[in-house]
Every structure is written in structure tokens, then in C-alpha cells.
Amino acid sequence: MKIDEIKELIEIVNKTDIAELAVESEGVRISIKKAIFLQAPPVPQAAAHPAPQPVRAEPVEPAEPVAAPTQPDLDDDRYVKVTAPMVGTFYRAPAPDAEPYVSEGDVVEVGQPLCIIEAMKLMNEIESEVRGRIVKILVENEEPVEYGEPLFLIEPL
Amino acid sequence: MKRLILQALSSAEGPVSGEALSRAVGKSRTAIWQWIKELREDGYVIDAAPNRGYRLLSRPDRLYPWEIQSRLKTRVIGREIEYRPVVDSTNDLAKTMAKDGAAEGLVVVAEEQRKGKGRRGRSWASPFGLGVWVSVLLRPAIAPYDAPQAALVAALAAARAVEGEVGVEAQIKWPNDILVGGLKTAGILVEMDAELEEVRSLVIGVGINVNLSRQELPEDARSRATSLMEAAGRKIDRVELLAAFLTRLEESYFTWIEKGFAAILPALREKAAYLGERVEVIEAGRRWQGIARDLGDDGALLVEDDSGQLVAVYAAEVSLRPGQGARSGQGRAGA
């Protein structure tokens, strides 16, 4: 199955009310599931901001993100948004085999490292400018990030 | 003071009397005697003949600040030099000093690093007295998104210093390694402390394999790495090399800051390795191949993928495609 055909399938799922579609062709099984975006309940709970997941074709090589993930509600002004100061690769840990700097739910202090962004062998350790709880980590480890892209939501304490 | 005494000793033809030294540096003869004692402890061989005076016979192979500063032609870089015989990591010490308010131009240098840092938690072997393990603190008034160009700015300075002091051709493997004869002799690791709009500090860490013998290189790196001594076939003066690097760094740094990255781009292109060759790009867990074509106006490596599209690469490992490795590099540089 060609990538274009998969894209076509995704579009079909996207444009219709179909929530799930499985196709088998030439021994390759493609399953496309649509995560239904749930309206965030009006409870001021941080965890209740589910990211609207893009439609994903599961067995596809992770070469190209098929659809850019839309961000969760970033405009909530209760949260401090930590953004990328430059284009680069996002790392959650100082080394591949090391523990992540922070995880969701952690309480961080001012000046505590949150992640590293690397571009052209420049390592930019991003530190928290507030004391607070990590509500959401918006980027996967080793993902490329754009300038100004939100990385973390922190609830100040 | 040590610098003044050494200057007086080395500029003289023969022995210098304690009295003449005391006049030259404006200190008492007793003070001079104390300083001579300290210099001897530092490893200087100073002959003292009764009634004739002091004579400098040899200097130790050490990266002492006063030795570096007496050779520097800089306004900013190296005004302050923090010297440690042994340190965990010059970058870490420079970062700490930066947080404590150290001024732009601070140089941290060590004879040995116990935890020399490479990219992503890798180590950088930094044995005692055999390399140049140095970090430079810069505080450029630039936007953080332009800061990654600093690695290339430093790489250009390192390549020029190596060519000037060692007399071998040096190439820059994008974005931060220096190759001699196709083999890695130096690496650069830049660490930034920034806010969204402002760079608080850049620490430029450079490790140059200078006088390591083949056996002293890490075993797993021997097929890809070398030292300047191995490449040149002679021992290299580390003090001269470091002073040349810092002088070159100040040149390329201020050209970059004052005239923009475009002003150093032609020189970088001239020294860039792999241009026109097939390379493998490993970025964010993804591998692909293409032909390295050029450096972009912002310092990105422009690689033409197999569909003919030019892709700007910012954060990646780039290597020659397996099978075309060090051999072709050596052949090219040997010619």
C-alpha cells in the first residue's frame, strides 16, 4: 500500500463519521482510528484537557507525521507555557539512557532543568522560570520542535 | 607577576640578577626569590648561579594563564582565565561561573577533564596534559534561535588555529568537528542559557586531541579519530595552539556578531567537509541518505534527498555513507 493511498484513507475517515476503519491489502493491515475530541469538562482540573489526537494510521513507518497534532487548550491562563527558543530536537533526558528531567505531575523549582533542545550541537537546557506542577508535556522525546512551539504547561504553585 | 618575571627572564640574553629583576617588576628581592620558588614548583627550570643571577632553562608543558595571556591578541576573550589542573568538565565550571556573573570572554582551561562531555551524555576522553580542553563564555546580544551558529563560528576558529599552528589542512565536519586527514581531531559542544528573546550565556566547549599517541586515543574511536601529533608527526606546543585558537575565535566571533553570519559563511564553505558527497543523516531517530550540497544562510546543512529536494538539516548526526568513510577522507587530505 502506498503512502498516498493511506493518506486517502485517512481523509475519508476524517471527512466522515466513521470512527474506525481497518483495511487489509497485500498482507498489510492498516487500522485507522479517530480519537473523538471530547469537550473539556468545566472542572478546573489540569488533567482534564485531553489533546485532540490526530487520526493515525498505526502500522505506517514513523517517517512523516501524517497530520500535525493540534495542541490542547494552551490559552488557559492559569498555566505557564514553556516554549522553544529555537528550532531543534527536544530531549527529555540529559542522555539516552538517563532518567527524564521531569514527568507530568512533578513539582519543579525555579531554575530546575526541564529539557534540552539541540540544534547544530548547541545544547539549550531549558529551565523552569516558575515553581509549579508539570501539567502537560506537549512534545515527545527526540521530536523536532519549531521556534516558539509550546513544550510544557506548568501550573504555578 | 609570574608573567612579568618570565618576560624579564626570557627576553634577557644571559642570567638576570635578582637586583635587575626586582627593578624590572618593581618588587623586593625577597619577593622575587619567593616568586622564583613558586615558578619552580610550577615546573619551570630556573638556574640560579651565585653572584650572576637567574636563568630560565625550560618551561613546563602546561596551559598556565600567564603563558596564554602573554601570547593573546584579543580584547575580550581570555582577559580572565580560570586554570585547573584537573576538573570534571570545563563546560560545567564555565556554566557555574556564568551563573555567578562572570564576564564575557572568561576562559576555563584544564590539563585533564574527569568527565569531559560529548553530545547527549557521551564522554570526551581528556587525559592529563595531552590536549586542549577549554571552554569560553560568551554573552552575545543575539536571539536564541541564531545561537546554534556559534558552533560553526568556533569550528572555523579551531580549523584556522590548527592550520596556522600545525601546518596541516583542517576541515569542518558540519556542524562541529574538526577533521584532519578525514579523521576527527577536535570537537565542539556549545551550551546555552537563554530566555525566549535573549541569550544569557553561551559556553563554547572545545576539545582538541593534541599530543595523544594512537594508543592514548579511546580504543573505540581509533578508526575515526586522531591527534594533531599523529597527523603532523611531531609534538605540538599546546600553549601556542590555545592562544591561536582564542585569537581566531575572537576574530570570527566579532565578525559574526557585528557583520552577521553571512560574513563568515564563505570561509566556512571553503573548509566544509563532505560537500558534494553522499552522506547519511540521522535526526530524531530517523535515518536517510542524500548528497550534502551546501551550507544555508543560517548555518543549516543543505542535503539533497533522493527525490531531488533540498532539505535543511539543523539537529542531526551526519556521516559519510558507510563504505565511503575515512578512506576517501584520508586520500583527499593527503593529496
Interface residues (C-beta under 8 A of the other chain):
Chain A: P62 A63 T83 P85 M86 V87 G88 T89 Y91 P94 A95 P96 D97 A98 E118 A119 M120 K121 L122 M123 N124 E125 E127 E129 E142 E143 P144 Y147 G148
Chain B: R119 R120 G121 R122 P144 Y145 A147 P148 Q149 A150 A151 L152 W174 P175 N176 I188 L189 V190 E191 M192 D193 A194 E195 L196 L202 E283 A284 G285 R286 G299 A300 Y314 A315
